[in-house]
């Protein structure tokens, strides 16, 4: 699957009731999204997966949904940011047939990291 956007972050204003928020970028692993609550003073608190939120739509080119356990309060901002692990996990073995998906996933990961470093 390709990466067809340069978007790596979405922000939403809290309203004390909404708990489901869309992210509009591809993540290949649910650990590759960072969820942050920014209060009205600008203080940011990184949220913890399963304790504070769950992730759906992993691997989808157009993104998915983060569902918060508790709705962000009015005056708070919810930030959903792609945060790809900066490692290389593809092990190439000489003369071994390799599925094209393995190579494409490695290219996608490298592009994700490059976009995040800009």
C-alpha positions in Angstrom: 0.0 0.0 0.0 1.3 3.4 -0.8 1.6 6.6 1.2 -0.4 9.2 -0.6 -0.3 12.1 1.8 2.3 14.2 3.6 0.0 14.7 6.6 1.5 13.3 9.8 -0.6 15.1 12.5 -4.3 15.9 13.2 -5.6 18.1 16.0 -9.0 18.4 17.6 -10.6 20.7 20.2 -12.0 18.9 23.3 -15.7 19.3 24.1 -16.2 17.1 27.2 -18.2 14.5 25.1 -16.5 13.4 21.9 -14.3 10.3 22.3 -13.7 9.1 18.7 -11.2 11.0 16.6 -10.0 10.3 13.0 -6.4 10.3 12.0 -5.8 10.9 8.3 -2.4 9.3 7.8 -1.2 5.7 7.4 0.3 4.0 10.4 1.7 0.5 10.0 1.6 -0.4 13.7 -0.6 0.9 16.5 2.5 1.9 18.4 3.4 4.3 15.6 0.8 6.9 16.7 1.4 9.3 19.5 -1.7 10.7 21.3 -1.1 14.0 23.2 -3.5 16.2 25.3 -2.4 19.8 25.3 -4.1 21.9 28.0 -5.0 25.6 27.8 -1.6 26.6 29.2 0.2 24.6 26.5 1.3 21.8 28.7 1.4 18.5 26.8 0.7 15.1 28.3 1.4 12.0 26.2 -1.4 9.5 26.6 -0.8 5.8 27.2 -2.3 3.2 24.8 -5.0 1.0 26.3 -5.0 3.0 29.5 -6.2 6.3 27.8 -7.1 5.2 24.2 -7.4 2.5 21.6 -6.5 2.6 17.9 -8.4 1.2 14.9 -7.6 1.3 11.2 -3.9 0.3 11.4 -2.5 -0.2 8.0 -5.2 1.7 6.1 -3.9 4.3 3.6 -6.4 6.9 4.7 -6.0 6.4 8.4 -8.4 5.3 11.1 -9.7 6.2 14.5 -8.4 6.8 18.0 -11.0 6.3 20.7 -10.3 8.0 24.0 -11.4 6.4 27.3 -12.3 9.8 28.5 -13.3 12.7 26.3 -10.8 15.6 26.2 -12.1 18.6 28.2 -13.3 21.9 26.7 -10.1 24.0 26.3 -7.9 21.0 25.7 -6.5 20.0 22.3 -6.1 16.4 21.3 -3.1 15.9 19.0 -2.7 12.6 17.0 0.8 12.4 15.5 2.5 9.6 13.6 5.7 8.6 15.4 7.3 5.7 13.5 10.0 3.7 15.2 13.3 4.6 13.6 14.6 1.1 13.0 15.1 -1.1 9.9 13.6 -4.6 10.3 13.8 -6.0 6.8 16.5 -8.7 6.6 17.5 -9.3 3.0 18.8 -12.8 2.3 20.8 -13.5 -0.8 19.0 -15.5 -3.5 15.9 -15.8 -1.4 12.5 -15.0 -3.0 10.9 -12.0 -1.3 7.3 -10.9 -1.5 6.9 -7.4 -3.0 4.9 -6.4 0.1 8.0 -6.8 2.3 9.9 -4.3 0.1 7.0 -1.9 -0.2 6.5 -1.9 3.6 10.2 -1.1 4.1 10.0 1.8 1.6 6.8 3.1 3.3 8.4 3.0 6.7 11.4 5.0 5.4 9.2 7.6 3.8 7.2 7.9 7.0 10.4 8.5 9.0 11.6 11.1 6.4 8.2 12.9 6.6 8.4 13.0 10.4 11.9 14.4 10.4 11.0 17.4 8.2 
